Amino acid sequence: MIDALRVDERLIHGQIAMVWSRALNLDGIVVANDEAAENELQQKALKMAVPNGIKVIIKSLDDAVTLLKDKRASDMKLLVLVRTIGDALFLAKQLDNIGYLNIGNVGKSVQGDKQTLTKFVMLTTDELTNLKELVTVYPETALQNLPSDVKELASKYI
């Protein structure tokens, strides 16, 4: 089972490595991102941010689906990270083993018109559309920056 699927445009960073990994008691982190899967330098940087004892796998979205459907993955406590709500939607449509779908930190680096949902979530029109569909696929999708923050259902914002 995937303990959590998190949308965080930064992918692996201090909050993920130190706070979320401890709160979820992770065995591994799967980064599902086409760009990172193709960029060896970015892969090295992402892996350096993770504490010892936590395995990091970086795959394209399609390869992540294959990996996460493998029976061996079901024996691990995993956090899956994606950069966009569209990517989360792609995975949620293909995987039925997601324990928690978390919108954590998205939209700060995107240019253009955005709607601010929280101080950590700012979405373009396309991402809002993706969020609406994501909530139909996974109704318990929640906005939560840190494990200590209150989970707010995404449906509240759409």
N, C-alpha and C positions, 0 to 999 in steps of 0.2 A: 504494500500500500504506500502511496505517496502521502507522507505526513502533511505536507503543505506544498501548494503551487503558489508562488509569489510573483507578482508583477513589480519589478524594481528596475528602473532604467539604468541604475548603476551596476546591476548584477551583483557580484561579490564585492563587499566593502566591509568596514568595521562593524556596523550593526549586524550584518549577516554573520560574519565570522565569529563575533564574540557574543552577541545577544541572542539572535535567533537560533544559532547552532546549539547553544546551551539550553535554551528554553525547550527546544524540540528533541534534545538528546540525540543528535544526528549521527548516522554512520557515514552519510555522504551527501554531497550537493551535486545536482545535475544542472548545468547551465544549458538551456535550450535556446540557442541563438545562432542563426545562419552566419552572421558576420564573425562572431567570436570563433566559431568552428573553423573558419578559414584563415584566421589571423594568429599565427604562432606566438607573436610577441604579446598579444592580448591574453592568450591562454596562459602564458607564463606569469604575467602580472596577476591574473585572477587566482591562479593556484597559490601564489605567494601570500595572498591575503588570508588564507585559511589555516587554522591551527592544526598542529600535528594530530594524526589519528582520524581526521575526517577526509575521506576520499573525495576528489573532485573529478567529474567527468564533464567534458564540454562537447556537445553534439549539435548538429543542425536540428531544426525542428523535426524533420522527418525521421532522422536517426534517433532522436530522443524518444519518439513514439515507439519505435522498435525496441529500444533499450528498456523502456518503462513497462512494456508488455511482457518482457521476459520474466519467467517465474523466479529467477534468481533475484531480481530487483524487489520482489514482494517480501523477501526476507530481511530487507534493509530498511532503516528509518531514513527517508530521503526528503530533502527539500529541493524542489525544482524551481529554478529562477528563469524568468523571461523578461524581456525588456518592454513589451507592449501588451495592452489588453487584447489586441488582435492575435498576438501569439498565444496568450492564455486561452482565448476562445478556440483557436486551432487545436490545442492540446486537449481541452475539456471536451470537445466533440468526439475525440478519439479514445479517451481514457476514461474508464469507469471506476478507477481506484484512487481518487483524490480525496484525502481526508478533510482538507481545508483549502479554500481558494481565497487568497489574500491579495488585495490591491494595496501596495505599500508606499511606493514612491514613484510617481510617474508624471511626466509632462513638463518638468522644469526646464529640460534641455530642448524641448520642441518649440520651434518658432511658429508664429501665426496666432490666430484667434483661438482662445481656449476658454473653457468654463471652469472656474475654480470650485471644486467640490469640498476640499479641505486644504490646509496649508501644504499638504504633501501630494495632493492629487489634483492635477489640472489637465483637462481633456479637450482635445480638438473635437469637432463635430463627428469625424469618422470614429474616433475612439469612444465617444459617447454612444454611438450606434453599436459599436462592438460590445460595450458594457451592457447595453439593453439586451442584446442577444445572449451574452454570457450569463446574465441573471436568469434567462429562461432555461439555459442548459444546466446551470448550477445555481439554484436559488439562494443558497447560503453564502454566496460570494460576499466578502466583507472588506471594508476599508479599515486597516489597522497598521500604523507605522511600526510600533514596537509591541512585543508580547504583553507588556504591562499596560498598554493603552486599551481603551474600550473598543470592542469590535462593533462597527456600525455596518449594518447590512447595506449593500450597494443599492438595493431596491429603493431605499429611502431617498436616494439622490436622482432617480430617474422617473 
